[in-house]
Amino acid sequence: MTGNKYAKMVIDKDFKISKIDNRIYGSFIEHLGRAVYEGIYQPGHQTADADGFRMDVMELVKELQVPIVRYPGGNFVSSFYWEDSVGPVELRPKRLELAWRSLEPNEIGVNEFSRWCKAVNSEIMMAVNLGTRGVADACNLLEYCNHPGGTKYSDLRISHGVKEPHRIKTWCLGNEMDGPWQVGSKTPVEYGRIASETAKAMKLIDPSIELVSCGSSNTGMPTFPQWEATTLEHTYDYVDYVSLHQYFGNPDKDTRNFLARSVEMDHFIRTVIATCDFVKAKKRGSKDINLSFDEWNVWFHSNESDNDTMANRPWQKAPALLEDVYTFEDALLVGLMLITFLKHADRVKMACLAQLVNVIAPIMTETDGGAWKQTIFYPYLHASRYGRGIALQPVFDSSKHDTKEYTDVTDVDAVAVYNEEAEEVTIFAVNRDLQEGIPMECDIRSFAGYRILEHIVLECDDLKASNGPGQDRVVPGHSANSRVEDGTLKTVLNKASWNVIRLGKTPDAV
């Protein structure tokens, strides 16, 4: 270690950002590639239950403790006819799926997916089709899902063997409606109008639901952030969240620049918050529009192969699409993105890692074999498991560096979470430096009597290392670098590492 690298942090139980909404650890399953078919559902597989769901996948999802799952898309939703996905499976039609140029057999639909979510202790974030359909169809789906009975669509659900309503709380008003790739894309005014009218009607049916208005597809869209400003002028009175989507890649093989991408995500979040608050002020509103970061991940490895499949071999059932095999450096960026969400826990209330199984996912399956954990599984697991409670506002300082696209990037990024009920504090930290460990000191005098429970570290000498079936090259270990002395946590964060430092109160502490 050289003497000019450092990280310093002060955390205090009274310096709070916000209570963390557990839905920040949500995920996403779209009818895309092998996410559904051969992902969560594969009748005849050696682990399949009576419903055809892969139990090996279910166990890994339960390990991640995923609180909410966005469904059924994604781009898929913009040509989705929900009626085709319910009723007797043998009577359901096969359809050309336009977003991914695949064949959709409709073997899994709304009711089956609800049953799967219950089995993995999760809830549904349902998206409605505002690309090729509109107000009436969204209302019909809501009636089918949430109304107790005695009406056309609630009775239709009951006739399909589902007596109790699904009671889906969170609904997305379309998907990436600003994107020219989207079937039925809209101008800001067109989307604002249909979204507001849909929202008004849906809340007449079920006033308890929460609604998510479509934000920009990404920060590179030419209409960003004017899209948010224009659409929210229409939807502000009726929605609760605006969506954000962000994917990062490293095609240039510039790891230092790649690990600085979370700075861009932070700026994205701040810009959207500012835009939401501008609309609130303009409309003399009283409520904050919160953020649903309902698509986020690393995505670039599979692009060339995916384009070839869709162009030259279309209309397959469950083709292998978006099957990125993640590296160790990808896991570091996922950790940095999770830290960024926690820093904004006052406004980022939901987030969905896109996606959950096989499609740019932490969990992969072999058709005739088992399921395995990608590198990104681990920071997601640690954050979901230990990042529940109150996000603390740290006083933080670190040495810095510049990259090709970013200046004054901190060598270390970190955040702390206080679980008051368990009397635990967890510090999540990433050392971005690729050559050397960095000492970090953290003032924890506010937490008298707390000791080190464990220091989990994810590290690997090969930044491009990946996992595979029976090949776990990137797995967490434990570090002995951390100690507490006179109210100060002292540690060394090894080069290029994801760190989870857990502190707990000693039984005899006063």
C-alpha positions in Angstrom: 0.0 0.0 0.0 1.2 3.5 -0.7 0.6 6.3 1.7 -1.6 8.5 -0.5 -4.5 6.0 -0.7 -7.1 6.2 2.1 -10.8 6.1 3.0 -12.4 7.6 6.1 -16.0 7.4 7.3 -18.1 8.6 10.2 -21.4 6.9 10.9 -23.9 7.8 13.6 -27.2 6.2 14.4 -29.0 9.6 14.4 -27.7 10.6 10.9 -30.3 8.8 8.8 -31.0 8.9 5.1 -34.2 6.8 5.3 -35.7 3.5 6.2 -34.9 1.2 3.3 -37.9 -0.2 1.4 -37.1 -3.9 1.0 -38.4 -3.7 -2.5 -35.1 -2.1 -3.5 -33.9 -5.7 -3.7 -36.5 -6.7 -6.3 -35.9 -8.4 -9.6 -37.5 -9.0 -12.9 -38.8 -12.0 -15.0 -39.8 -11.3 -18.6 -41.1 -13.7 -21.2 -37.7 -13.4 -22.9 -35.2 -16.1 -23.8 -35.0 -18.9 -21.2 -36.2 -16.8 -18.3 -39.6 -18.5 -18.0 -39.2 -21.7 -20.1 -36.2 -23.7 -18.9 -35.6 -21.0 -16.2 -38.3 -21.0 -13.6 -40.5 -23.5 -15.5 -39.4 -26.9 -17.0 -41.8 -29.8 -16.6 -39.9 -33.1 -16.7 -36.8 -31.6 -15.1 -35.5 -33.8 -12.3 -36.2 -31.0 -9.8 -39.6 -29.9 -11.2 -42.6 -29.8 -8.8 -46.2 -30.7 -9.6 -46.6 -27.3 -11.3 -43.5 -27.8 -13.5 -41.5 -25.2 -11.6 -37.8 -25.9 -11.1 -37.2 -26.3 -7.4 -33.4 -25.8 -7.7 -34.1 -22.3 -9.1 -36.8 -21.7 -6.4 -34.2 -22.4 -3.7 -31.7 -20.0 -5.1 -34.4 -17.3 -5.4 -35.4 -17.9 -1.8 -31.8 -17.6 -0.8 -31.7 -14.1 -2.4 -34.9 -13.1 -0.5 -36.3 -11.3 -3.5 -39.3 -9.2 -2.2 -40.9 -8.3 -5.6 -40.6 -9.4 -9.2 -41.5 -7.3 -12.2 -43.6 -9.2 -14.8 -44.2 -10.0 -17.7 -41.9 -7.4 -19.3 -40.0 -5.4 -20.4 -40.4 -4.9 -24.1 -42.6 -8.1 -24.1 -45.4 -6.3 -22.4 -46.1 -3.9 -25.3 -47.7 -6.6 -27.4 -48.9 -8.8 -24.6 -52.5 -10.0 -24.6 -53.1 -11.0 -21.0 -56.2 -13.0 -21.9 -54.1 -15.4 -23.9 -52.2 -16.3 -20.7 -55.1 -17.5 -18.5 -57.6 -20.3 -18.6 -56.9 -23.9 -19.6 -53.4 -24.2 -20.8 -54.3 -26.5 -23.7 -56.7 -23.9 -25.0 -54.2 -21.0 -24.9 -53.0 -19.7 -28.3 -49.4 -19.5 -29.4 -48.4 -16.0 -30.5 -45.6 -14.3 -32.4 -43.8 -12.3 -29.7 -42.6 -9.1 -31.5 -40.1 -7.6 -29.1 -37.7 -10.5 -29.1 -39.0 -12.2 -32.3 -39.8 -15.4 -30.5 -42.7 -17.8 -30.2 -44.7 -17.4 -27.0 -46.6 -20.6 -26.1 -48.5 -19.1 -23.2 -47.9 -22.1 -21.0 -47.1 -19.7 -18.1 -49.4 -16.8 -17.5 -50.7 -14.5 -14.8 -52.1 -17.2 -12.5 -49.1 -19.5 -12.7 -46.7 -16.7 -12.1 -48.6 -15.6 -9.1 -48.4 -19.2 -7.7 -44.6 -19.2 -8.4 -44.2 -15.9 -6.6 -46.0 -17.1 -3.5 -43.7 -20.2 -3.5 -40.6 -18.0 -3.4 -42.1 -15.6 -0.9 -42.3 -12.7 -3.3 -44.8 -10.3 -4.7 -45.6 -9.3 -8.3 -44.9 -5.9 -9.9 -47.3 -6.2 -12.8 -46.8 -4.2 -16.0 -49.7 -3.3 -18.3 -49.6 -3.0 -22.1 -49.8 0.6 -23.2 -48.0 0.0 -26.5 -50.7 -1.9 -28.5 -53.5 -1.7 -26.0 -54.9 0.9 -23.5 -57.2 1.9 -20.7 -59.9 -0.7 -21.0 -57.5 -3.7 -21.2 -55.4 -2.5 -18.2 -58.6 -2.1 -16.2 -59.8 -5.5 -17.2 -56.5 -7.1 -16.1 -56.7 -5.3 -12.8 -60.3 -6.4 -12.3 -59.2 -10.0 -13.1 -56.3 -9.9 -10.6 -57.7 -7.8 -7.7 -61.5 -7.7 -7.6 -63.0 -10.3 -5.2 -65.8 -11.5 -7.5 -69.2 -10.9 -8.9 -68.0 -9.2 -12.1 -67.1 -10.4 -15.6 -63.3 -10.6 -15.1 -63.2 -11.5 -11.5 -65.6 -14.3 -12.1 -63.5 -15.3 -15.1 -60.5 -15.7 -12.7 -62.6 -17.7 -10.3 -63.7 -20.0 -13.2 -60.0 -20.5 -13.8 -59.6 -22.0 -10.4 -58.3 -18.9 -8.5 -60.9 -18.0 -6.0 -58.9 -15.5 -4.0 -57.8 -12.3 -5.7 -54.1 -11.8 -6.3 -54.1 -8.4 -4.6 -51.2 -7.1 -6.7 -50.2 -3.8 -5.2 -47.7 -2.3 -7.7 -48.4 -1.7 -11.4 -46.2 -0.3 -14.1 -47.9 1.8 -16.8 -46.2 0.4 -19.8 -42.5 -0.1 -20.5 -39.9 2.2 -22.1 -42.5 4.0 -24.1 -40.0 6.6 -25.4 -37.9 3.9 -27.2 -38.2 3.6 -31.0 -37.6 -0.2 -30.5 -40.8 -0.4 -28.4 -43.9 -1.7 -30.2 -46.3 1.2 -30.0 -43.8 3.8 -28.7 -45.2 7.2 -27.8 -44.3 10.9 -27.8 -44.1 12.4 -24.3 -47.5 14.0 -24.6 -49.1 10.8 -26.1 -47.7 8.7 -23.3 -48.6 11.3 -20.6 -52.2 11.3 -21.7 -52.7 7.5 -22.0 -50.8 6.9 -18.7 -52.8 9.5 -16.8 -56.2 8.2 -18.1 -55.2 4.6 -17.4 -54.0 5.5 -13.9 -57.2 7.4 -13.1 -59.4 4.5 -14.2 -57.3 1.8 -12.4 -57.4 3.7 -9.1 -61.2 3.9 -9.4 -61.2 0.1 -9.5 -58.6 -0.3 -6.6 -57.6 2.8 -4.8 -55.0 0.9 -2.8 -52.6 0.2 -5.7 -49.4 2.0 -6.4 -48.6 3.1 -10.0 -45.3 3.6 -11.8 -45.1 6.1 -14.7 -42.5 5.3 -17.4 -39.4 7.4 -17.3 -36.8 7.6 -20.0 -35.4 4.3 -21.2 -31.9 5.5 -20.4 -29.9 8.7 -20.0 -28.7 8.7 -23.6 -32.2 9.2 -25.0 -32.4 12.6 -26.7 -35.5 13.5 -24.8 -34.0 12.9 -21.3 -35.0 14.5 -18.9 -37.6 16.5 -20.7 -39.6 13.2 -21.1 -39.9 13.0 -17.3 -40.9 16.6 -17.0 -43.6 16.4 -19.8 -45.1 13.0 -18.8 -45.2 13.8 -15.1 -47.2 17.0 -15.8 -49.9 14.6 -17.0 -49.4 11.8 -14.5 -48.3 13.6 -11.3 -51.7 13.5 -9.6 -52.3 9.8 -10.2 -48.9 8.0 -9.9 -46.5 7.2 -7.1 -43.3 6.5 -8.8 -41.4 7.2 -12.0 -39.2 4.4 -13.5 -35.5 4.5 -14.3 -33.6 2.0 -16.4 -29.8 1.7 -16.6 -27.5 -0.9 -18.1 -23.7 -0.7 -18.3 -21.1 -2.5 -20.3 -17.3 -2.6 -20.8 -16.8 -3.3 -24.5 -13.6 -1.2 -24.4 -12.1 -3.4 -21.7 -11.3 -0.4 -19.6 -11.9 -1.6 -16.1 -11.1 1.6 -14.3 -13.6 3.5 -16.4 -16.2 0.7 -16.1 -16.0 0.7 -12.3 -16.7 4.5 -12.3 -20.1 4.0 -14.1 -21.9 4.1 -10.7 -21.0 7.8 -10.7 -23.2 8.1 -13.8 -26.0 6.2 -12.1 -25.8 8.6 -9.1 -26.1 11.6 -11.5 -29.0 9.9 -13.2 -30.9 9.5 -9.9 -30.2 13.1 -8.9 -31.4 14.4 -12.2 -34.7 12.5 -12.1 -35.3 13.5 -8.4 -34.7 17.2 -9.5 -37.1 16.8 -12.4 -39.8 15.2 -10.2 -39.4 18.0 -7.6 -39.7 20.6 -10.4 -43.0 19.1 -11.5 -44.2 19.0 -7.9 -43.3 22.7 -7.5 -44.9 23.7 -10.8 -48.1 21.9 -10.0 -48.2 23.2 -6.4 -48.2 19.5 -5.3 -47.8 18.1 -1.9 -46.5 14.6 -2.6 -43.0 13.4 -3.7 -42.8 11.2 -6.7 -40.4 8.4 -5.7 -38.2 6.4 -7.9 -38.6 2.8 -9.1 -35.3 1.7 -10.7 -37.0 -1.2 -12.2 -34.3 -2.3 -14.7 -30.6 -2.3 -13.9 -27.6 -4.5 -14.4 -24.5 -5.1 -16.5 -25.5 -6.1 -20.1 -23.2 -6.2 -23.1 -21.6 -9.6 -23.3 -24.3 -11.3 -25.4 -25.3 -8.5 -27.7 -23.7 -9.8 -30.9 -25.1 -13.3 -30.5 -28.6 -12.0 -29.6 -28.7 -9.8 -32.7 -27.8 -12.8 -34.9 -30.4 -15.1 -33.3 -33.3 -12.6 -33.7 -32.3 -11.6 -37.2 -31.5 -15.0 -38.7 -33.4 -17.6 -36.5 -36.6 -16.0 -35.4 -39.8 -17.5 -33.9 -38.2 -20.1 -31.7 -39.7 -21.0 -28.3 -37.3 -19.9 -25.6 -34.2 -19.3 -27.6 -31.0 -18.5 -25.7 -31.0 -14.7 -25.5 -29.2 -12.2 -23.3 -27.3 -15.0 -21.6 -24.4 -12.9 -20.4 -21.8 -14.8 -18.4 -20.6 -12.4 -15.8 -17.1 -11.7 -14.8 -15.6 -10.7 -11.4 -15.4 -7.0 -12.5 -19.1 -7.1 -13.4 -19.8 -8.2 -9.8 -17.8 -5.2 -8.5 -20.0 -2.8 -10.5 -23.2 -4.5 -9.4 -22.0 -3.9 -5.8 -21.3 -0.3 -6.6 -24.8 0.1 -8.1 -26.4 -1.4 -4.9 -24.4 1.1 -2.8 -25.7 3.9 -5.0 -29.3 2.8 -4.4 -28.8 2.7 -0.6 -27.3 6.3 -0.7 -30.6 7.4 -2.2 -32.9 5.3 0.0 -35.1 8.3 0.7 -36.3 8.4 -2.9 -35.3 5.1 -4.5 -38.0 2.9 -3.0 -38.0 0.0 -5.5 -35.3 -1.5 -7.8 -35.4 -4.6 -10.0 -32.2 -6.4 -11.0 -32.8 -7.3 -14.6 -33.3 -10.1 -14.7 -33.5 -13.1 -12.3 -32.9 -16.3 -14.2 -30.9 -17.0 -17.4 -31.5 -13.6 -19.0 -28.8 -11.1 -17.8 -29.2 -12.9 -14.5 -27.5 -13.9 -11.2 -29.0 -17.4 -11.6 -28.3 -19.7 -14.6 -29.7 -23.1 -15.5 -28.6 -26.1 -17.5 -31.4 -27.6 -19.6 -30.7 -31.1 -18.4 -28.6 -30.2 -15.4 -28.5 -27.9 -12.4 -28.7 -24.3 -11.6 -25.6 -22.2 -10.7 -24.6 -18.8 -9.3 -23.1 -16.1 -11.4 -20.5 -13.7 -10.0 -23.2 -11.0 -9.5 -25.2 -13.3 -7.3 -23.1 -12.5 -4.3 -23.2 -8.7 -3.9 -27.0 -9.0 -4.6 -27.3 -11.7 -2.0 -25.3 -9.7 0.6 -27.2 -6.5 0.1 -30.6 -8.2 0.2 -29.6 -10.2 3.4 -27.8 -7.5 5.3 -29.0 -4.2 3.8 -32.3 -4.1 5.5 -33.1 -1.4 8.1 -32.0 2.3 8.0 -29.6 3.7 5.5 -27.2 6.0 7.4 -25.8 9.2 6.1 -22.1 8.9 6.4 -19.4 11.6 6.5 -17.2 10.0 3.9 -13.8 10.9 2.3 -11.5 8.9 0.1 -8.6 9.4 -2.2 -9.6 9.9 -5.8 -8.6 9.2 -9.3 -9.7 10.1 -12.9 -10.7 7.8 -15.7 -11.3 8.2 -19.4 -14.9 9.6 -18.8 -15.0 10.6 -15.2 -13.1 12.9 -12.8 -12.6 12.8 -9.1 -13.8 9.2 -8.7 -13.4 8.0 -5.2 -11.0 5.0 -4.8 -13.5 3.6 -2.3 -17.3 3.8 -2.3 -19.2 2.9 0.8 -22.5 3.1 2.7 -23.8 1.8 6.1 -27.1 0.2 7.1 -28.3 0.1 10.7 -30.6 -2.8 11.6 -31.9 -1.5 15.0 -34.0 -4.6 15.8 -31.0 -6.9 15.3 -28.6 -4.4 16.8 -26.3 -4.7 13.8 -24.6 -2.3 11.5 -23.4 -3.4 8.0 -20.9 -1.4 6.0 -20.8 -2.2 2.2 -17.6 -1.0 0.5 -15.9 -1.4 -2.8 -12.3 -0.7 -3.4 -12.0 0.4 -7.0 -8.2 0.4 -7.0 -6.9 -2.5 -9.2 -3.4 -2.6 -7.8 -3.4 -2.1 -4.0 -5.4 -2.4 -0.8 -6.6 0.7 0.8 -6.8 1.3 4.6 -10.2 2.5 5.8 -11.1 4.0 9.2 -14.6 4.4 10.4 -15.7 6.3 13.5 -18.4 4.2 15.1 -18.5 5.8 18.6 -22.3 6.1 18.2 -22.4 2.3 18.4 -20.8 1.7 21.7 -20.1 -2.0 22.5 -20.3 -3.1 18.8 -17.7 -5.6 17.6 -16.8 -7.3 14.4 -19.2 -10.1 13.5 -17.6 -10.9 10.2 -15.9 -9.3 7.2 -17.0 -10.9 4.0 -14.9 -10.2 0.9 -15.4 -11.0 -2.8 -12.1 -10.8 -4.6 -10.3 -12.5 -7.4 -6.9 -11.9 -9.0 -8.4 -12.3 -12.5 -10.9 -9.5 -13.2 -12.3 -11.5 -16.1 -12.9 -14.7 -14.1 -16.4 -16.1 -14.3 -18.4 -19.0 -12.8 -20.1 -21.9 -14.6 -21.7 -25.3 -13.9 -19.5 -26.9 -11.3 -16.9 -24.1 -11.7 -17.0 -21.6 -8.9 -14.0 -19.3 -9.5 -15.5 -16.3 -7.9 -17.0 -16.9 -4.4 -17.0 -14.9 -1.2 -14.5 -15.5 1.5 -13.7 -14.0 4.9 -11.1 -11.3 5.7 -9.2 -10.9 9.0 -8.3 -7.3 8.1 -11.0 -5.6 10.4 -10.8 -4.7 14.1 -12.4 -2.2 16.4 -10.2 0.0 18.6 -11.4 2.8 20.9 -14.6 3.4 18.9 -12.9 3.2 15.5 -13.3 0.4 12.9 -9.9 -0.1 11.2 -9.7 -2.3 8.2 -7.9 -2.8 4.9 -10.0 -3.2 1.7 -8.1 -5.5 -0.6 -7.5 -4.4 -4.2 -10.5 -4.6 -6.4 -12.9 -6.1 -3.8 -16.5 -6.1 -2.6 -16.6 -5.9 1.2 -19.4 -6.6 3.7 -18.3 -5.6 7.2 -20.9 -6.6 9.8 -20.9 -5.2 13.3 -23.0 -6.3 16.2 -23.5 -5.4 19.9 -21.7 -7.6 22.4 -24.1 -9.2 24.9 -22.6 -7.5 27.9 -22.4 -4.1 26.4 -24.2 -1.3 28.3 
